[in-house]
């Protein structure tokens, strides 16, 4: 099947366009490599961290990476990739934001949210939501909303903050960056599909 034919078929994500042997072992090996690669990309992106005054949660590249991973790999592989990221970090791998690890941190709720968000945007990508500018932006904003829906309450519980303080520390400072991430995705993902179509 040609790449152009693969692009036209519904239910594909970008990772499905990578050439591979059709043997079961090759398909499993490719999926495993994609899952590990997505976890590593997220861990590296988490090291791009800018402290936010008054918040225990820094601005990082991990949300953008996790949403890209989910979109490019699809729901199942995206979830597995972010689950691997979370499990390795819980086991002591220092690749959460600012080289952190473990689950007893104020920002661990965001990591849980990333798993759910990668799954959601991966499902949306299988429906074709990563092929047009506005649908890509919508998918990313949905993913970011999921991250906050888990991360902010976890932040409040783990620090003893009230909900309004947790929103001020764990949501409000990140809104402009989230819009920028959605804008980057709006350009990058539809462009990747156009390139694949050629």
N, C-alpha and C positions, 0 to 999 in steps of 0.2 A: 504494500500500500504506500502511496506517495505521501510526503509530508502534507501537501495541500489537501489531499483527501482526508488525512487525519485531522487537520484543522477544521474541516467542514463538519465532521461528525460531532454531534452533541455528546456531552458527557466526558469530554477530554479536558485534561489540565495540561499545563506546559510540560511537566515532567513526562507525560505520556508520549510526547513527541521525540524524546531522546531515542536514538537508535539502539536496539538491543536484540540479542538472539531471542528466539521464541521458546527456547527450552525453559522448563519450569525452574530449574536451578539458576539460570541466567536472570530470569524475571525476579526471583526472590533475592538474588545477590544485588541486582540493581536497586530494588526497593529498599533493601537494608542499607546500601550505600547512600541513598537519598535521605533516609531517615537520620542516619548518623551525621551526614553533611548538614542537614537542617539544624540539628541540635548544636553542632559546632559553630555554624554561622550565627545562631542566636547567642551562644556564649561569647563569641568574639564581639558581637554588636553590643552586648551588655556592658562591655568594658569602656565603651564610649559613654562616659557618664559626667554630667554636669550637676553639681549640688544645687539644690533649691533652698534658699534661705527660709528657715522656719518649717521645713518639711524633712522627714526622714527618708523620703523617696526622691532619688535624683532623676533628672531627665536622662534617658539612655536611648541607645539604638535598638534595644532588645524588642520593643513592641513592633517597630517597623520590620525588623528581621522576622519575627514570629509570624506576622501577618503575611509577609512575602512567602515564607515557607509554607504556610497553610494554603495560600492561593496557588502557588506553583506545584505543590505536591498533591493537593486534594485533601479531603476531610480525614480519611483513615491514616495516610502517611503523615499528614500534618500533625494530627493528634499524637501519633507515635513519636514523632520527632520532638515535639514539645514535652511529652511525657518523659522521654529519655533525658532531655535537658533538665527537667525538674528532678528526676530521680538521681541523676549524677550530682546535681547541686546539693540535694539533700544528703547524699552520701559523703560530701566533703569536697567535691570538685569546686575550686574557687572561680566559678564563671557566672555567678549571679552579678547583679550590678555592683560595681566597685570592687570586684574580686571576692564578693561574699559567697557564703554557702550555708546550708542548713535550712531548716524550716521555721525556726524560731526567730524570724526577723519581721519587722513591721511591713516589709514589702513582699512577703511571700504570697499574699493573696493575689498580687498581680501576676505572679508566675502561674498560679492555678488558673487565673483568668486567661492567660495566654494560651493554655491548652484548649480551653473551650472556644476561644476566639479563632484559633488556627483551624479548629474543626468546622466552625461556622463559615468562615470565609472560604475554606476548601470546598464545602458543599455548595456555596454560592458560585464558586469558580466552575464547578462541574456543570452548573446550569448556564454558564457563559457570562457570568457577571464580571469577569476580568477582561472582556474583549471590547468594551466600549468605555469611554472616558467617564460618563456619569454613573454607570452601573459599578465601575471599579471604585469610584469615590464612595458610593453608597455602601458597598461591601466593606471597605476599610473602616468607614465610620461605624458600621454595625459591629465590626470586630473590636474597635476601640471602646465602644459602649459596653461590650461584654467584659472587657478587661477591667473597666472601672466598676461595673456592677458587682464584681467579686472583690477587687482590690481595695476599694474604699471602705466597705464594711469590715473587711479583715483588718485594715489599718486602724479603724476605730476600735475594734475589739482588742487588738494586740497592744495598743498604746493607751487605752482608756480614754481616748478623745471622744467628745460628743460627735454626732453625725455632721453637724455644721462645721466643726473644726476639721474633721477628716476630709470633708469636701474641699475646704479651703487649702488644706495641706496636700491632698492626694488627687485632686481633680483640676481645680481652677488654674494652677500654674502651668498645666500641661496642655490646655486647650489649643493655644496657638500652634504649638509643635504638632499636635495631632492633625490640625488642618493642613499643615505643611507636608506631613507624611502622606495624607490622602492625595494632595496635589502631585507629589512625586509618583505615587502609584498610578494616578490617573494618566500620567504620561508614559510611564515605563511599561506597564503590563499590556495595554492595547498595542503599543509599539512592538513588544516582543511577539505578539500574535501576528502582527503584520509581517514582521521579518520571517517568522516560521511559515507563513502562507506563501512567501516567495521561494 
